[in-house]
């Protein structure tokens, strides 16, 4: 039953992400791309636009994504060790 619920959740998430991707016009947003091209050097000081976006505009977002990933992995490891102890008894 657990596996079925997990599969349903994963498939639902994948379908929602695909719908979101299709609705967004294949992620083409000229307003934001033009803004970054025109203003990234003056605001960030980086000649590389990708580095400027990643390290300045999205720094906190990236830090929180890494934190969420760390907590998720720790939770999975904790739950798998607990299951091993139950199976061993």
Secondary structure, DSSP 8 states (H G I E B T S, - for coil): -HHHHHHHHHHHHHHHHHHHHHHTTTT--HHHHHHHHHHHHHHH--SSHHHHIIIIITHHHHHHHHHHHHHHHHHHHHHHHHHHHHHH-
